[in-house]
Amino acid sequence: MKFLLHLVTTGLGLSAAASAQVINIDFDESSVSSIYQGLAAAPDPAGGSAQWNRVTGSGTTTITASNLTDSEGDSTGIGIELGINGSYLELAGQQEMGGGMEIYQDLMADYVFLSSPTNTQVLSKSGRIFGLDPSKLYDVYLYAQGDDFTEDFSPGQNALFTINGLSKQTSWDGVAGGNGLLVEGIEYVRYSVLANAQGEIAFTYANVVSGPGGNVVTDLDGVNSRFAGINGIQIVDVALVPEPSVVLLGGVGLLGMLRRRR
């Protein structure tokens, strides 16, 4: 039993040391907007105290932010570059605000966006994450929900992301203000991807247009849009911060080994 406690304690210590590689980015309209803090969809040993980097898009067409801090506030050499058409703050939109408590409002209510001339034309812009470890595996979470559909051309609820030729789109749960959940394929998409030899992960995002001439067969939220917004990004070094299920499986395996030893 003492051996087990020693291993568990050691593991917890290693987890604490390893928590330095979750990078959280909250895209805000301006420096006046409230920045999000705490957990979102990605696993993060920092828990509710996880810190986020504020990246604003007001008055520019290209965002560049270098030396982002990790979720514990330590500086890193990681940065992001992203093409946009503007930024926006919508306090009463349809996107996921976190239910009645609105716990995700500071993350989801504001965003940077691209805007196509019409909701039948596809516009795509590029982004890249740089300063990563070359050829290392990362999980990248991309949050994308915009506004409601009450105006011409739709302000835009979702976005289509592409990394290494694989496209994924966000959607909407159909509840104004959200149902309080962050769900993969609705509020965000996730990629597990290797950084290239230069320590970069490149991606594109686009407005979602269905049918012939569009970029998807079916628009998951039901309405084509000329806009695509990005609320936030999380970058997780999976070698340092494994999924909770992986940690649990490792613990189960360790217990099995100990039982066999006895």
C-alpha positions in Angstrom: 0.0 0.0 0.0 2.9 2.4 0.8 4.3 1.6 -2.6 1.0 2.4 -4.2 0.7 5.7 -2.3 4.3 6.6 -3.3 3.5 6.0 -7.0 0.3 7.9 -6.9 2.0 10.8 -5.1 4.8 10.8 -7.6 2.3 10.7 -10.5 0.5 13.7 -9.1 3.8 15.6 -8.8 4.7 14.8 -12.4 1.2 15.9 -13.5 1.6 19.2 -11.7 5.0 19.7 -13.4 3.5 18.7 -16.7 0.6 21.1 -16.6 2.7 23.8 -18.2 1.6 23.0 -21.7 -2.0 24.0 -22.1 -2.2 27.2 -24.1 -5.7 28.9 -24.0 -6.6 31.8 -26.3 -9.7 33.9 -25.9 -10.5 36.0 -29.0 -12.0 39.3 -27.8 -13.3 42.3 -29.7 -11.0 44.6 -27.8 -9.1 45.0 -24.6 -12.2 46.2 -22.9 -14.0 42.8 -23.3 -13.9 40.5 -20.3 -11.4 37.7 -20.7 -12.4 34.1 -19.9 -10.8 32.1 -17.1 -11.2 28.5 -16.1 -11.9 25.2 -17.8 -13.4 24.8 -21.2 -13.6 21.5 -23.2 -9.9 20.6 -23.0 -8.4 18.7 -20.0 -6.3 21.1 -18.0 -4.6 20.3 -14.6 -4.9 24.0 -13.7 -8.6 23.5 -13.4 -10.9 26.4 -12.6 -7.9 28.7 -12.2 -6.7 28.1 -15.8 -5.5 31.3 -17.4 -6.3 32.5 -20.9 -4.5 34.7 -23.3 -6.5 37.7 -24.6 -6.1 38.2 -28.3 -8.0 41.1 -29.8 -9.0 41.7 -33.4 -10.2 45.3 -33.5 -8.8 47.4 -36.4 -6.7 44.7 -38.1 -6.9 42.1 -40.8 -4.1 39.8 -39.4 -3.7 38.8 -35.8 -0.2 38.0 -34.5 0.4 37.1 -30.9 3.7 35.7 -29.7 5.0 34.3 -26.5 1.6 33.3 -25.2 1.4 32.2 -21.6 0.3 28.7 -20.5 -2.7 28.0 -18.3 -0.6 28.6 -15.2 0.6 32.0 -16.4 4.1 31.0 -17.4 5.5 32.4 -20.6 6.1 30.1 -23.6 7.5 30.6 -27.1 4.2 29.6 -28.7 2.3 32.1 -30.8 -0.6 32.4 -33.3 -1.2 34.2 -36.6 -4.7 34.4 -38.0 -6.3 36.2 -40.9 -9.6 38.0 -40.1 -12.0 40.6 -41.4 -12.9 42.0 -38.0 -14.1 41.3 -34.4 -17.4 41.5 -32.7 -19.1 41.4 -29.2 -22.6 40.0 -29.0 -24.0 39.7 -25.4 -27.4 38.2 -26.4 -26.6 35.9 -29.3 -27.6 32.3 -29.9 -24.2 30.8 -29.2 -23.3 28.7 -26.2 -23.2 31.0 -23.1 -23.2 28.2 -20.6 -27.0 28.0 -19.8 -28.7 30.1 -17.2 -25.4 30.7 -15.3 -23.8 32.0 -18.5 -20.4 30.6 -17.4 -19.0 30.6 -21.0 -20.2 34.1 -21.9 -16.7 35.6 -21.7 -15.4 32.9 -24.1 -18.3 32.6 -26.5 -20.0 36.1 -26.7 -17.1 37.7 -28.6 -15.1 36.5 -31.5 -13.0 37.4 -34.5 -14.6 36.6 -37.9 -14.3 36.5 -41.7 -17.1 37.8 -43.9 -17.7 36.6 -47.5 -19.5 39.0 -49.9 -22.7 36.8 -49.8 -23.9 33.6 -48.1 -23.5 31.7 -51.4 -19.8 32.4 -51.8 -17.1 30.7 -49.8 -14.3 32.7 -48.2 -11.4 31.0 -46.5 -8.6 32.5 -44.4 -5.5 31.0 -43.0 -4.0 30.6 -39.5 -1.0 29.0 -38.0 0.2 28.1 -34.6 4.0 28.4 -34.2 6.7 27.8 -31.6 5.6 24.2 -31.0 8.0 21.3 -30.6 8.7 19.9 -34.1 7.0 16.6 -35.0 5.2 16.5 -31.6 1.5 15.6 -31.1 -0.9 18.2 -30.0 -4.7 18.4 -29.5 -6.1 21.6 -31.0 -9.6 22.7 -29.9 -11.2 25.4 -32.1 -14.3 27.1 -30.8 -16.6 28.6 -33.4 -20.1 29.9 -32.9 -21.3 33.3 -33.9 -24.6 35.1 -33.8 -28.2 34.3 -34.6 -30.1 34.0 -37.9 -32.5 36.9 -37.7 -30.7 39.2 -40.2 -30.1 39.0 -43.9 -27.3 36.5 -44.9 -27.2 35.3 -41.3 -24.5 36.7 -39.0 -23.1 33.2 -38.7 -23.4 30.4 -36.2 -20.7 28.0 -37.3 -17.4 27.6 -39.2 -15.6 25.0 -41.3 -12.0 24.2 -40.3 -9.5 22.3 -42.3 -6.1 20.8 -41.1 -4.1 18.5 -43.3 -7.0 18.1 -45.7 -9.5 17.1 -43.0 -12.5 19.4 -42.6 -14.7 19.7 -39.6 -17.6 22.1 -38.9 -19.2 23.4 -35.8 -23.0 23.6 -35.4 -25.6 24.8 -32.9 -27.6 22.9 -30.2 -30.8 24.8 -31.1 -31.1 26.5 -27.7 -30.9 30.3 -27.6 -28.1 31.0 -25.1 -27.0 27.4 -25.2 -27.7 24.3 -23.1 -24.8 24.8 -20.8 -22.6 22.2 -22.5 -19.5 22.4 -24.7 -19.9 19.5 -27.2 -17.5 18.4 -29.9 -19.0 19.1 -33.3 -21.3 21.8 -32.0 -19.4 24.4 -30.0 -16.0 23.3 -31.0 -14.0 20.8 -33.2 -10.9 19.0 -32.1 -7.9 17.8 -34.1 -5.0 15.6 -32.9 -2.2 16.7 -35.2 1.6 16.6 -35.4 3.5 19.9 -35.6 5.6 20.0 -38.7 9.4 20.1 -38.8 9.3 23.9 -38.2 7.1 23.5 -35.1 4.0 24.8 -36.7 0.4 23.7 -37.2 -1.4 25.4 -40.1 -5.2 25.6 -40.6 -7.9 27.3 -42.5 -11.4 28.4 -41.6 -14.3 29.3 -43.8 -17.9 30.3 -43.8 -20.2 27.3 -44.3 -22.1 27.1 -47.6 -24.1 23.9 -48.5 -25.0 22.5 -51.9 -23.4 22.8 -55.4 -20.7 25.4 -55.3 -20.4 25.3 -51.6 -17.9 23.7 -49.3 -20.2 21.1 -47.5 -23.0 18.8 -48.6 -25.2 19.9 -45.6 -24.8 22.9 -43.3 -25.2 21.4 -39.9 -26.9 24.4 -38.4 -29.4 24.7 -41.3 -28.6 28.2 -42.6 -25.8 29.2 -45.0 -23.8 32.2 -43.7 -21.4 34.7 -45.1 -19.7 34.9 -41.7 -17.5 32.5 -39.8 -16.4 33.3 -36.2 -13.7 31.9 -34.0 -14.3 32.4 -30.2 -11.2 30.7 -28.9 -8.5 28.1 -29.3 -6.9 25.6 -26.9 -3.6 23.9 -27.6 -2.8 20.8 -25.5 0.5 19.0 -25.4 -0.9 15.5 -25.1 2.4 14.0 -24.0 2.2 16.2 -20.9 -1.5 16.5 -20.4 -3.2 13.2 -21.4 -7.0 12.8 -21.6 -8.5 12.0 -18.2 -9.6 8.6 -19.6 -6.0 7.8 -20.5 -4.9 8.6 -16.9 -7.7 6.4 -15.5 -6.7 3.5 -17.7 -3.1 3.9 -16.6 -4.2 3.8 -12.9 -6.3 0.7 -13.5 -3.2 -1.0 -15.1 -1.0 0.0 -12.2 -3.5 -1.5 -9.7 -3.5 -4.7 -11.7 0.3 -4.9 -11.6 0.3 -4.4 -7.9 -2.3 -7.1 -7.3 -0.2 -9.5 -9.4 2.9 -8.6 -7.3 1.0 -9.5 -4.1 
